[in-house]
Amino acid sequence: MPAGLWQWPQARPAAPAAPQSKRRPLADAIDDAAHDVTKAVERLARLLEDDRFPQNAEKVATRNRGDLLRAAEALAGVLDRLAASAA
């Protein structure tokens, strides 16, 4: 560029996109989630065997039944999807 002449700065090339983080294999994630659900259900079953349960049954049911029903419905949906994909 000759001295004394001004030019607009050149546009910089776009920065390369950051590499996407590698996700763990889906089968491994589902294995872990299924294990966690199993452990949680086993824990609930053990808690119902606690000697304090009979005195607290009504309070426990009132506080937790709705959440457990929603969890059971969600799990039933998961099982339905798995059965449909295996067919």
C-alpha positions as CSV (number, residue, x, y, z in Angstrom):
1,M,0.0,0.0,0.0
2,P,1.5,3.4,-0.9
3,A,2.3,5.7,1.9
4,G,-0.5,8.0,3.0
5,L,-3.3,5.8,1.8
6,W,-5.6,4.2,4.4
7,Q,-7.4,0.9,3.9
8,W,-10.0,-0.9,5.9
9,P,-8.5,-3.7,8.0
10,Q,-8.8,-7.1,6.4
11,A,-11.3,-9.4,7.9
12,R,-9.7,-12.1,9.9
13,P,-10.5,-15.7,9.1
14,A,-13.0,-17.3,11.4
15,A,-11.5,-19.2,14.3
16,P,-11.8,-22.9,13.9
17,A,-14.7,-24.4,15.8
18,A,-13.7,-26.0,19.1
19,P,-13.8,-29.7,19.0
20,Q,-16.9,-31.3,20.4
21,S,-16.4,-33.1,23.7
22,K,-16.4,-36.8,23.2
23,R,-19.5,-38.3,24.8
24,R,-19.2,-41.6,26.6
25,P,-20.7,-44.6,24.8
26,L,-24.5,-44.7,25.3
27,A,-24.6,-48.4,26.3
28,D,-22.2,-47.6,29.1
29,A,-24.3,-44.7,30.3
30,I,-27.4,-46.8,30.3
31,D,-25.7,-49.6,32.1
32,D,-24.7,-47.2,34.9
33,A,-28.2,-45.7,35.0
34,A,-29.8,-49.1,35.2
35,H,-27.5,-50.1,38.0
36,D,-28.3,-46.9,39.9
37,V,-32.0,-47.5,39.6
38,T,-31.6,-51.0,40.8
39,K,-29.6,-49.9,43.8
40,A,-32.2,-47.2,44.7
41,V,-35.1,-49.6,44.5
42,E,-33.2,-52.1,46.7
43,R,-32.5,-49.4,49.2
44,L,-36.2,-48.4,49.3
45,A,-37.1,-52.1,49.9
46,R,-34.7,-52.3,52.7
47,L,-36.1,-49.1,54.3
48,L,-39.6,-50.6,54.2
49,E,-38.2,-53.5,56.3
50,D,-37.1,-51.0,59.0
51,D,-38.8,-51.6,62.3
52,R,-39.9,-48.0,62.4
53,F,-41.8,-48.3,59.1
54,P,-45.2,-49.4,60.6
55,Q,-45.4,-46.2,62.8
56,N,-44.4,-44.0,59.8
57,A,-46.1,-45.7,57.0
58,E,-48.9,-43.1,56.5
59,K,-46.4,-40.2,56.6
60,V,-44.0,-41.9,54.2
61,A,-46.8,-42.8,51.8
62,T,-48.2,-39.3,51.8
63,R,-44.8,-37.7,51.2
64,N,-43.4,-40.2,48.6
65,R,-46.1,-42.1,46.8
66,G,-46.6,-39.6,44.0
67,D,-42.9,-39.4,43.3
68,L,-42.5,-43.2,43.3
69,L,-45.6,-43.6,41.0
70,R,-44.0,-41.1,38.5
71,A,-40.7,-42.9,38.7
72,A,-42.5,-46.3,38.1
73,E,-44.3,-44.8,35.1
74,A,-41.1,-43.4,33.7
75,L,-39.4,-46.7,34.1
76,A,-42.3,-48.5,32.5
77,G,-41.8,-46.2,29.5
78,V,-38.1,-47.0,29.3
79,L,-38.9,-50.7,29.4
80,D,-41.5,-50.3,26.6
81,R,-38.9,-48.5,24.4
82,L,-36.3,-51.2,25.1
83,A,-38.8,-54.0,24.3
84,A,-39.9,-52.2,21.1
85,S,-36.3,-51.7,19.9
86,A,-35.5,-55.4,20.6
87,A,-38.4,-56.6,18.5
